[in-house]
Amino acid sequence: MTGQVAWTTPADPGFAAVAALFDEYRTHYGEPPDVEATLAWLTGQVTAGRLRVAAAADLGFVTTAVLPASLTLGEAWLVRDLYVPARARRRGVARALLTHVVEAARAAGARRVSLQTETGNAPALALYAAAGFRPVTGLEMLNLPLG
């Protein structure tokens, strides 16, 4: 992979390009494109401290949320989004992004890093397994749609 992975904020010159890539990610999953709204939303999430964003130039990004790990009185990191566009795949970008998050979480003293993906997303599942992630058994994911 060429380029470095680094945390980025709205104050950084390349943040708008990351937001444009995030909008590409949204459209990949069927949402209508809206770069301006995506930039505003992502800026708000990062500014409020709800999300952190790491990017590998225009090659990909990963977002994380830090959550309380109540029982252990610590923190858990949650990978919310990891995206590498087709034009940059098979170059180690996703692995570099994931490694960046795991190393940062470890350095911060986090208890664990969690993520979720679709059951049929074989490339992502292979990446996560190779990085040491394992399925969680005995839990169910439930949602309550509010809108």
N, C-alpha and C positions, 0 to 999 in steps of 0.2 A: 504494500500500500504506500502511495506517495502522500506526503503531508502528515501533519500531526493532528491528534485529537485534543481538543481543549474545551473547557467550559466557556460558554458565551452568554452575554447579557445584552439587553437592549442598548446599552451604552457602547457596545462594540461595533465597529464599522461593518462587519460582515453579518450582523444579526438579521438584517432585512433579507439577505440571500438565504439564510437558514429558514426564515419564515416562508419564503417562496418555496423552498424544498418541502417544508411542512405542509404547505398547501397542495403540492404535488402528491404527497403521501395521502392526504385527505381524499383527493380525487381518485387515487388508486383504489380506495375503498368505497367509491361510489358517491362521495359528496360533491356538490357543485363547486367549481373553482371560485375562490374569492380571496385573492392575495391580500388585499387591504384588510379585510375582516380577520384573516388568519394572523397577520402581523399584529393587529390590535389585541386579539385574544391571547396570543403567545406572549406579547409584551406584558399584558396584565397578569398572566399566570406566573411568569418569572419575577416580575416586580413584587407581587404579593408573597413570593416565596413558596408557592404551591408546587411549582415545577422548577427543575434545573435542566438545562439543555447543554449537551456536549455535541460538538460538530467536528467533522473531518472535512474542512473546506466545503466544497459543494458536492462532496461524495456521499454524505449521509449524516444522520444525526440520531441521538438517543435522548429521550427525556426520562427523568426520574423524579419520584416524589419520596420524601423522607417521612416516615410514619412512626408513631410511638410503638414500641414493642412492650406492651403493658406488663405482661407477666414477668419479663426479665428486666424491667425498668431500663430499657435501652431504646435503640432505634433500629428500624428495619428500612431498607431501601427497596423501592418498588420501581422496576423498569416499566414505564407506561407505554412508550413508543420507541421502536427502533426501525429505522427505514434507510435503505440504500436503494437508489433508483436502478433500474435494469442496466443502464449504461455504465454503472460503476460496480456491478456485482462480480463475484468470483475474483476479487483482488484483495481480500482480507479486511475490507472496511468494516463490515459488521462485527467481526471478531475483535478488531481494534477498539471499536466503540464499546462493546461489551466489556472488554478487559479494562478499559478506562474507568467504567462505572464500578466494577468489582474492586479494583485497586483503590479507588477513592473511598468506597464504602468501608473497606477493610481499614484504611488509614484513619477514617473517622470513628472507628470503633463500633460500627454497625454490627448487629447480631446476625443478619442475613440479608441477602438480596433475593427478591422474588420477582417473578414475571408470569405472564400468561400469553398464550397464543392459541390460534385455532388448531384443533386436533388434526386437521389435514395439511397443515403447513410443514411438510417434511423438511425443507431446507432449514427453516428456523429451529425445528425440534432437533435436528442433527447438530446445528451450531450450539444450541444450549446444552445438549448432552455432552458434546465435546468439551465444553467449558466447565463441566461438573454439575450442572443443574440436574435435579432429579424430580420426577413427578411427586406430587403430594397426594398421598392416599388418605382416605378417611374424611375428606372434606368435600363439600359441595359448594359451587359458586352459585349464588342466588342474586337476582336483580328484582327491583321493584320499579317498573317504569313510572315516571312522574309526569310525563307530558304527552 
